[in-house]
Amino acid sequence: MTSDTVAAAAEALGRGELVVIPTETVYGLGADSTDAMAVARIFEAKGRPRFNPLIAHVTDARAAAAVIRMDERAQALASAFWPGPLTLVAPALPDCAVSVLARAGLDTVAVRVPDHPLALALLERFGRPVAAPSANRSGRPSPTTLADALAEVGGSVSAALDGGPCRVGLESTVVSITDAGVALLRPGGVTREALQAVVGSLIEVPDDAIRSPGRLALHYAPQAPVRLEADRTRNGEAFLAFGTAPRDQTGVWNLSPTGDLREAAANLFAYLRAADRTGPVGIAVAPIPDIGLGEAINDRLRRAAGYVG
């Protein structure tokens, strides 16, 4: 990928057009976050509910401090995890340039610094925060390759940057920072335990969940229905295994033969898509330990199955 390609993508953003952007988490559908018309094109391309806020991607913590109130807790989290898969939701500054539409009308903004050289090069070149939700139709599994991103939204974009397969494979962890404390709104690439090591105990703010992207009850869903906690398939189902896979079945994708949660996270969306492309009557998924990254994996699987709990 050349500097000319990044420059062309930045120019497209400047014209209010959409761009596919690679990050370490998933591929994003990017637009100028300060341009409400450009942000509206994201919602149109994704078929996304207007009340679901978008994440503004910036180059570094200094750029974030021009958008949100960066108190000591935000600064500590930024120092520990940026660039990386952590999104901070914090009060917007009075002169915040991120459009009200990207904020879903809220008085807070979701901000993160991605850990991908192409994403950072584009942000540096463009010079403004870029709104970039996952590059898929709303409710569908997030794309972790350029090919999957283009299959979802290719007809809506003017440029696309190929950064290879996404290293993390799950969306960012989202935390809110308020006077009441730090709350985990969406589990992701940074674990609950890692957050607590930096800021201590996390508070529960269930009514605040709407401030976070990716919290709809039916989200990340393939066409086929998803069945969780399965030890084998039923007739016509595909199977996502974890650890030891059944040897007497076909249509099996093993998220991690060794039971590695990091490997399972990186493979989750790609394997959901691959299984779905075979046209099964359903997709059965083996139990995933609900520890570390398993919390984020299970969150995505519950939403793919159409419920949370």
Sequence and secondary structure as in RCSB ss.txt:
>XXXX:A:sequence
MTSDTVAAAAEALGRGELVVIPTETVYGLGADSTDAMAVARIFEAKGRPRFNPLIAHVTDARAAAAVIRMDERAQ
ALASAFWPGPLTLVAPALPDCAVSVLARAGLDTVAVRVPDHPLALALLERFGRPVAAPSANRSGRPSPTTLADAL
AEVGGSVSAALDGGPCRVGLESTVVSITDAGVALLRPGGVTREALQAVVGSLIEVPDDAIRSPGRLALHYAPQAP
VRLEADRTRNGEAFLAFGTAPRDQTGVWNLSPTGDLREAAANLFAYLRAADRTGPVGIAVAPIPDIGLGEAINDR
LRRAAGYVG
>XXXX:A:secstr
  HHHHHHHHHHHHTT  EEE  SSS EEEEETT HHHHHHHHHHHT  TTS  EEE SSHHHHTTTB   HHHH
HHHHHH SSSEEEEEEB TT  S TTTTTT SEEEEE    HHHHHHHHHH S EE  BSS TTS   SSHHHHH
HHHGGG SEE    S SS S  EEEEEETTEEEEEE  SS HHHHHHHH S B  GGGGGGSTT  SS S  SS 
EE S SS  TTEEEEE SS  TT SSEEES TT  HHHHHHHHHHHHHHHHHT  SEEEE     STTHHHHHHH
HHHHTT   
